């Protein structure tokens, strides 16, 4: 906070020029020393080429994300956020403006106070972080948004009914994806023509993971990736948690009989102030706080979820996912979380029968594939590795050289 205060005081009097600005929330600081694992490859590239950048990070005021901190090399947006809170409350009390107009006024004042002397040619965001503010502050800068998770037609931040969000068009955002497959998926499903091969670019993903084909287990160890992110309202969270609880209780006897253990992994953005007491259901079921992909894949041989990104992470280790399509979900959005559209229609998950609609079909899949699941060196694993390589290409520094006009150097 002190570092941020000094920075914003200094910038009142002096112009600061940077080639690149990074903008994101602290919820992505999941690397060592609170580093941003998604943006680290970009920063490393810029350092190697002596390109100056500055990173801004939005801290958590709610207390929900106590495990995440602002990185020491970044500037906290806390002063900006506090002023914005005061402005919003004042405008709601003393003006007759609607919400959109209030936000427009808040952005304008934030820009004039905090960012008028900040200059950059490029801005790289996650989840379009404050893209409208950066466009206001830097009309001629290029704004890139890097893919942060599952991207598909139907995702409200990418395409809805074949149309991109208005703010993406208004801010002229360039989308950076994990693969050419994802880029083509957006382009081919966009009825408006906004996404094209000049503004939807593949830069890849930095996966430092080696598949271990020699790993074997004597019994099934299942990782269950929960999707209890705190962005949902309490009613939806309760609906989701009750569905998870019901599924676990219906399988208790099956788990015990077959010596199956379950590790429940909460969403990285779960509210740590709340805790669902799944652990008392059965000795076979326990919560895990482990986030390291290497350790998670080493300790498990099957993954289950509704439609979490972790299915892609597990595929990188050759570990299959059984997708839960319970209680005839209405759609793919929270709290229903149908996997059908995302994974089996758009992303073409290679194990098409790995879908369970109830406890009976889930148990049938376990029984059918038990031997293959116990050995990671299987036909299932090889199919998953091929699929993962299709939708998650290696991070491509050549593309970055073109973005920053370094192709001739």
C-alpha positions, 0 to 999 in steps of 0.5 A: 500500500505504501509503495502504491501511495508513493507511486501515485503521488510521484505520477502526479508530477512526472510522466512515466513511459512504459512499453507495456502495462499489465493489469490483473486481479491478485486471484491469479497470483498463484505462482511462487512469491505471489507471482502471476503464473499466466503473465510470468512468461510475458514478463520474462520475455520483456525482461530478456529483450530489455522492454520496460513494463509496469504491472498493476494488481487489484487487491481483495477488499472483501477478505474472501481471498486471503491466500492471494497477495499483491506481488512485490514487483507490482503496484497495488490499485488499492488507492484507486479502488478506495477513491472509486468506492467513495465516488460511487457511494457519493454519486448514488446519494447525490445524483440521479444518474443510472449505474452505467453513467455513474461508472462512466463518471468514476472511470473519468475521474480515476483516469484524470487523478491517477493515470493522466501521466502514465503512457504505454504502447500496449496493455495486457490484461486478464479477464479484460481487467479495467480495459475500459479505463485503460482505453480511456487513459490510452486511446491509441494503445493496443489492449491485449486480453490473454486467455485465462481459462476455458474459452468457448462460444457461449462464454459471456466474456467471449461470445453470446449467441454468436455476438462478442460483448459490446465492451470488447468491440468498444475497447478494440481488444485483441484476444490472445489464446492458448492455441490455434484451435481456440482462435479458430473456434472464436472466429468461426462462431462469431456472427459479427465478424469481430474476431478475425486472424488479425485480432485473435492470436495464438501465443500458447501457454507455458506448461512446464509439465512432463507426463510420467507414463511409469506411474501406477496405483494400487487403488483409485484416488479421485480428485474432485475439482469443486466450482465454488467460486465466490462470484456466485450469489449465496442461493446459487452457491447453496444449490451447487453445494447441495448437488455436490453433497447429494452426489457424494452421499449417494456414492459412500458405500461404493467408495468404501467397497472399492477402496476409493479415496476422494480429494475435494479441491476448492476453487481458487476463488472460493470464499475462504471464510466459508467452508462446506463440511464434506469431510464428515461424510466418510473417512474416504473423503477429505479436503485438499489444499494442494494446488501444485499440478505435479503433486496433484497428478502424481497423487491421483489417477482420476478426476471428476468435475462438472465443467472445470478447467482442471479437466484440461490440467489433468489431461496434460498428465494423461488423467481422465475426467468423468464429467458430472451432468447431474439433475438434467442441468439447464445450461453450462453456466453456474450453478448448473454447469452442464459439461455437454456444450463446452467439453463435448461439443466445442472442445471435443473431449476425446473420451466421449462416454466419460459423462455421468448423469447420476450415481449409477452411471458414475459407478458403471464408468468406474467399473468399466475403466478401472484397470485402465485408470490404475495405469497412466500408460494407457490408451485413455492417457495417450488420447488425452495427451493428444487432445491437450496438445491440440487445445494448449500449444506451447508458449510461443515467443515468436508471436510476441516478437511480432507483437512488439516489433522485434521480428527483425532483431 
